[in-house]
Amino acid sequence: MSDRTPALDAVHGMLTLLFAVVALHVLWHAVRSPGAGRRDRVDLVLHCAMAAAMAAMPWSYGAPLSGRAATVFFTAGALWFLLTAREAPMFADRLTPAGGMLAMAWMARTPPGAGASETVAAAGVPAARHTGAHGHATDASTTATLVTVVLTVYLLGCALRSLTRPMPALRTATDPAHRAAATDPYGYVRDGAMSLGTAVMLLLPH
């Protein structure tokens, strides 16, 4: 890729390491929780799939992760986290992974207008005949930038919230949401690191 530089590769390498550690932690937690319910197992699969996909996305072998299938998969993952919350506190906690899934779906999409621009350029058609099409592409680019900024700010807020939360009490947790957190005491750190890394990925070429 022409936009790759050693500095960008270094940042991508650090993010890949971060996401790989997150994926390994999710697998470790899954092994330590053999009696987890169906919803918890699906959560772990989605967390691991997203972390692994984010680790691979910056590199050439991550190219198959872009496209409609990946967008649909991660959009469905976001809906899963939102629709399977049983209580208000649990819903609030599940907004973080849902936001990460939406960001992944957004990054995996085919940029609007890219295909059309490439087709026009390949055909050698004069640009003056496509002023309207270019104007539409500009509008689409502005919308894409706005969506990227909103997702980035949201994920940074999620990262700040997760990384500054106190560790759950392992012995005194009583309500379901706190009991669930106590079974995965490092979950907040993992979610915060994932949100922070995803926010950075949104702003980088990939």
Secondary structure as UniProt FT lines:
FT   TURN            2..3
FT   HELIX           6..31
FT   TURN            34..35
FT   HELIX           38..56
FT   TURN            57..58
FT   HELIX           60..65
FT   HELIX           68..83
FT   HELIX           88..108
FT   TURN            112..113
FT   HELIX           114..123
FT   HELIX           127..130
FT   HELIX           131..163
FT   TURN            170..172
FT   HELIX           176..183
FT   TURN            185..186
FT   HELIX           187..203
//
